Amino acid sequence: MSKKKVVVSLGHDALGYTTEAQWDAVKVTAKALADLVEENYQLTITHSNGPQVSMIHKAMTELRRVYIDYTPAPMCVCSAMSQGYVGYDIQNALRSELLSRGISKPVSTILTQVTVDPYDEAFYEPTKVIGRYMSKEDAEIEVKKGNYVKEDAGKGFRRVVAAPRPIDILEIEAIRTLADADQVVIACGGGGIPVIEQQHALKGASAVIEKDAIAGKLASDLKCDELIILTNVDCVYKDFGRETQSPIVSMTVEQAKSFIADGQFEAGTMLPKIEAAISYLEKVPSGKVLITSMAKVKEAVAGKAGTVITA
């Protein structure tokens, strides 16, 4: 039986929010991923990095405050750091879990760059909050540098960066080669390192890319059979959080668009996942999207849980 090629997108709950929490979380995540390997899936894994990149940004900023000779790390460098250390934890935990089940399979992390448009409207209206809380004086310094800040009432100010749309995954051929060789690949972590093409050079952008947006693009570029999005709810709901809340077991792209038009999905949580599903299925109509939680993924791939979206 031929293997199903799948992109698995991991949310915050799969990784935890601190270094130590991540060590524990990836052990649980590895079990769910290993279950998919045993179900004859070839995995390409992408993941969120919000808490991790924020932690790194805070640390590098504070390092500069304490040791004046150090240079603050730009967002693109913080993104690269987070890709490396999150990928490291996932690949080691998954390799260990697979070996404990008698499965010898390479697991590799690829530091992935993703091009963005310097004129993307997101650069004019940044929305992603990152980094430490700052005083008003520190916030004013950031503004003078040309950065954006946002006040969180009673807590202070935090930096805000753009979330532009991904254009091209630069290491896609390397990812494809490993995937075609039936290796487990971890790529485009945190949305990928956002870069801007300047002739033959690449310049890191002060931005982050939506993890869900890159998951949809990665799945379509690889022409995967499925996109599995793991989040903190067991399925997609209609009227989420209301008395009339009800699970959506399945929907088509057109139904998903209708739900979006009705305002059913909250921006920043479920909406980006549905938009990623639509983007993937419009390019790979034969594909399937499954949205569920880590706890339910084994049941979901057997058709007993989660929400399925098709063209």
C-alpha positions as CSV (number, residue, x, y, z in Angstrom):
1,M,0.0,0.0,0.0
2,S,1.4,3.4,-1.0
3,K,2.1,5.9,1.7
4,K,-0.1,9.0,2.1
5,K,1.9,12.2,2.0
6,V,0.7,14.6,4.7
7,V,1.7,17.9,6.1
8,V,1.0,18.0,9.9
9,S,0.7,21.5,11.4
10,L,1.4,21.7,15.2
11,G,0.0,24.4,17.4
12,H,1.2,25.9,20.7
13,D,-0.2,23.1,22.8
14,A,2.0,20.6,21.0
15,L,5.1,22.5,22.1
16,G,4.4,24.1,25.4
17,Y,5.3,27.7,26.3
18,T,8.7,27.4,28.1
19,T,11.9,25.4,27.4
20,E,11.1,22.8,30.1
21,A,7.4,22.6,29.2
22,Q,8.5,22.0,25.6
23,W,10.7,19.0,26.6
24,D,7.6,17.4,28.2
25,A,5.2,18.5,25.4
26,V,7.2,17.1,22.5
27,K,7.2,13.6,24.1
28,V,3.4,13.6,24.0
29,T,3.5,15.1,20.5
30,A,6.0,12.5,19.3
31,K,3.6,9.7,20.3
32,A,0.8,11.2,18.2
33,L,3.2,11.7,15.2
34,A,4.5,8.1,15.6
35,D,0.9,6.9,15.5
36,L,0.6,8.6,12.1
37,V,3.8,7.0,10.8
38,E,2.4,3.6,11.9
39,E,-0.8,4.4,9.9
40,N,1.4,4.6,6.8
41,Y,1.7,8.4,6.5
42,Q,4.8,10.1,5.2
43,L,5.1,13.2,7.5
44,T,6.2,16.7,6.7
45,I,5.8,18.6,9.9
46,T,5.5,22.3,10.5
47,H,4.9,24.1,13.8
48,S,4.1,27.3,15.6
49,N,6.8,29.3,17.4
50,G,5.0,32.2,19.0
51,P,6.1,31.7,22.6
52,Q,9.5,30.5,21.6
53,V,10.4,33.4,19.2
54,S,9.0,35.8,21.8
55,M,11.2,34.3,24.5
56,I,14.3,34.5,22.3
57,H,13.5,38.1,21.3
58,K,13.2,39.0,25.0
59,A,16.4,37.3,25.9
60,M,18.4,38.9,23.1
61,T,17.0,42.4,23.9
62,E,17.8,42.0,27.6
63,L,21.3,40.8,26.7
64,R,21.9,44.0,24.8
65,R,20.6,46.1,27.8
66,V,23.0,44.4,30.2
67,Y,26.0,44.1,27.9
68,I,26.3,47.1,25.7
69,D,28.7,45.5,23.3
70,Y,26.1,42.9,22.1
71,T,23.9,43.7,19.1
72,P,20.2,43.0,19.5
73,A,19.1,40.1,17.2
74,P,16.7,41.1,14.5
75,M,13.4,39.2,14.2
76,C,14.6,37.1,11.3
77,V,17.5,35.8,13.4
78,C,15.2,35.1,16.3
79,S,13.0,33.1,13.9
80,A,15.9,31.1,12.7
81,M,16.9,30.4,16.3
82,S,13.4,29.2,17.2
83,Q,13.2,27.0,14.2
84,G,16.5,25.3,15.1
85,Y,15.7,24.6,18.8
86,V,12.1,23.6,18.3
87,G,13.0,21.3,15.4
88,Y,15.8,19.8,17.5
89,D,13.4,18.9,20.3
90,I,10.8,17.5,17.9
91,Q,13.2,15.4,15.9
92,N,14.9,13.9,18.9
93,A,11.7,13.1,20.7
94,L,10.1,11.6,17.5
95,R,13.3,9.6,16.6
96,S,13.3,8.2,20.1
97,E,9.6,7.3,20.0
98,L,9.9,5.6,16.5
99,L,12.9,3.6,17.6
100,S,11.0,2.4,20.8
101,R,8.4,1.0,18.3
102,G,11.0,-0.7,16.2
103,I,10.9,1.9,13.4
104,S,14.2,3.2,12.1
105,K,13.5,6.3,10.1
106,P,15.5,9.6,9.6
107,V,14.0,12.7,11.1
108,S,15.5,16.0,9.8
109,T,14.9,19.7,10.4
110,I,15.4,22.1,7.6
111,L,15.9,25.8,8.4
112,T,13.5,27.3,5.9
113,Q,13.4,30.7,4.4
114,V,10.1,32.1,2.9
115,T,10.0,35.1,0.7
116,V,7.5,37.9,1.4
117,D,6.5,41.0,-0.6
118,P,8.1,44.2,0.9
119,Y,4.9,46.0,-0.2
120,D,2.6,43.6,1.5
121,E,-0.1,45.6,3.3
122,A,0.7,43.8,6.5
123,F,3.8,45.9,6.8
124,Y,1.7,49.0,7.1
125,E,-0.6,47.5,9.7
126,P,1.4,45.1,12.0
127,T,-0.7,42.8,14.2
128,K,1.6,40.2,15.7
129,V,2.5,41.1,19.3
130,I,5.9,39.7,20.4
131,G,8.6,40.2,23.1
132,R,8.8,41.6,26.6
133,Y,6.7,44.2,28.2
134,M,8.3,47.6,28.0
135,S,8.0,50.9,29.9
136,K,6.7,53.9,28.1
137,E,10.3,55.2,27.8
138,D,11.5,51.9,26.2
139,A,8.5,51.9,23.9
140,E,9.3,55.4,22.7
141,I,12.9,54.3,21.9
142,E,11.4,51.4,19.8
143,V,9.2,53.8,17.9
144,K,12.2,56.1,17.2
145,K,13.9,53.0,15.6
146,G,10.9,52.7,13.3
147,N,9.3,49.8,15.1
148,Y,5.6,49.5,16.1
149,V,4.4,49.1,19.7
150,K,1.1,48.4,21.3
151,E,-0.1,49.2,24.8
152,D,-1.5,46.4,27.0
153,A,-3.5,48.3,29.6
154,G,-2.0,47.8,33.1
155,K,1.0,45.8,31.8
156,G,3.0,48.1,29.6
157,F,4.0,48.2,25.9
158,R,5.0,45.4,23.6
159,R,6.4,45.3,20.1
160,V,4.2,44.6,17.2
161,V,5.4,43.1,13.9
162,A,3.9,42.4,10.5
163,A,2.5,39.1,9.4
164,P,2.9,39.2,5.6
165,R,1.6,36.5,3.2
166,P,4.1,33.9,2.2
167,I,5.2,33.8,-1.5
168,D,7.9,31.1,-2.1
169,I,9.4,28.5,0.2
170,L,13.0,28.7,-0.9
171,E,14.1,25.3,0.4
172,I,11.1,23.4,-1.1
173,E,13.2,21.2,-3.3
174,A,15.3,20.0,-0.4
175,I,12.1,19.3,1.6
176,R,10.6,17.5,-1.4
177,T,13.7,15.3,-1.9
178,L,13.6,14.2,1.8
179,A,9.9,13.6,1.7
180,D,10.1,11.6,-1.5
181,A,12.7,9.5,0.2
182,D,10.2,8.6,2.9
183,Q,12.0,10.6,5.6
184,V,10.2,12.6,8.2
185,V,10.9,16.3,7.6
186,I,10.4,19.3,9.9
187,A,10.3,22.5,7.9
188,C,8.9,26.0,7.8
189,G,8.8,26.2,11.6
190,G,7.0,29.3,12.9
191,G,5.9,30.1,9.3
192,G,9.5,30.1,8.0
193,I,12.2,32.8,8.2
194,P,10.6,35.8,6.3
195,V,13.1,37.2,3.7
196,I,12.9,39.8,1.0
197,E,14.7,39.2,-2.3
198,Q,17.1,41.9,-3.3
199,Q,18.6,41.0,-6.7
200,H,20.7,37.9,-5.8
201,A,20.7,38.5,-2.0
202,L,18.1,37.7,0.7
203,K,17.4,40.2,3.4
204,G,15.6,39.2,6.6
205,A,12.3,40.9,7.2
206,S,11.1,42.3,10.5
207,A,8.0,40.1,10.5
208,V,6.5,36.7,11.2
209,I,4.5,34.5,8.9
210,E,1.3,32.9,10.0
211,K,2.0,29.2,10.7
212,D,-1.4,28.2,9.2
213,A,-0.7,30.1,6.0
214,I,2.6,28.4,5.5
215,A,1.1,24.9,6.3
216,G,-1.4,25.4,3.5
217,K,1.3,26.5,1.0
218,L,3.7,23.7,2.1
219,A,0.9,21.1,1.5
220,S,0.0,22.5,-1.9
221,D,3.6,22.8,-3.0
222,L,4.3,19.2,-2.1
223,K,1.0,18.1,-3.6
224,C,0.2,16.2,-0.4
225,D,-2.7,13.9,0.0
226,E,-3.8,15.5,3.2
227,L,-3.2,18.5,5.5
228,I,-3.7,17.8,9.2
229,I,-4.0,20.8,11.4
230,L,-3.7,20.0,15.1
231,T,-5.1,22.7,17.5
232,N,-6.6,22.9,21.0
233,V,-10.1,21.9,20.0
234,D,-11.3,18.5,18.9
235,C,-13.1,19.9,15.8
236,V,-14.4,23.0,14.1
237,Y,-17.6,24.4,15.7
238,K,-20.4,26.5,14.4
239,D,-21.4,29.3,16.8
240,F,-18.3,28.5,18.9
241,G,-18.6,29.6,22.5
242,R,-22.3,30.2,22.3
243,E,-25.3,28.2,23.7
244,T,-26.0,27.1,20.1
245,Q,-22.5,25.7,19.6
246,S,-22.4,22.6,17.4
247,P,-19.6,20.6,15.8
248,I,-19.0,20.7,12.1
249,V,-18.1,17.1,11.1
250,S,-17.4,17.9,7.4
251,M,-17.7,20.8,5.0
252,T,-16.7,21.7,1.4
253,V,-14.6,24.7,0.4
254,E,-17.8,26.5,-0.7
255,Q,-19.4,25.8,2.7
256,A,-16.3,27.0,4.4
257,K,-16.4,30.3,2.5
258,S,-20.0,30.7,3.4
259,F,-19.2,30.2,7.1
260,I,-16.4,32.8,6.8
261,A,-18.8,35.3,5.2
262,D,-21.2,34.7,8.1
263,G,-18.4,35.5,10.6
264,Q,-18.3,32.1,12.1
265,F,-14.5,31.8,12.6
266,E,-12.5,34.1,14.9
267,A,-9.6,35.9,13.4
268,G,-6.3,34.8,14.9
269,T,-7.6,31.4,16.0
270,M,-9.8,29.3,13.7
271,L,-10.1,31.6,10.7
272,P,-6.4,31.2,9.5
273,K,-6.8,27.4,9.7
274,I,-9.9,27.5,7.5
275,E,-8.2,29.9,5.1
276,A,-5.2,27.6,4.9
277,A,-7.5,24.7,4.1
278,I,-9.2,26.6,1.3
279,S,-5.8,27.7,-0.2
280,Y,-4.5,24.1,-0.2
281,L,-7.7,22.5,-1.6
282,E,-8.0,25.1,-4.4
283,K,-4.6,24.0,-5.6
284,V,-4.9,20.3,-4.8
285,P,-8.7,19.5,-5.3
286,S,-8.1,15.8,-4.7
287,G,-6.7,16.5,-1.2
288,K,-8.3,16.5,2.2
289,V,-7.9,18.7,5.3
290,L,-8.4,17.3,8.8
291,I,-8.7,19.7,11.8
292,T,-8.6,18.2,15.3
293,S,-6.7,18.1,18.6
294,M,-3.6,16.2,19.5
295,A,-5.6,13.9,21.8
296,K,-8.1,13.0,19.0
297,V,-5.8,12.7,16.0
298,K,-5.7,8.9,16.0
299,E,-9.5,8.7,16.1
300,A,-9.7,11.5,13.5
301,V,-7.6,9.7,10.9
302,A,-9.9,6.7,11.4
303,G,-12.9,9.0,10.6
304,K,-14.2,9.0,14.2
305,A,-13.4,12.6,15.2
306,G,-12.4,16.0,14.0
307,T,-13.6,18.1,11.0
308,V,-12.9,17.1,7.4
309,I,-12.8,19.7,4.7
310,T,-12.8,18.7,1.0
311,A,-13.1,20.5,-2.3
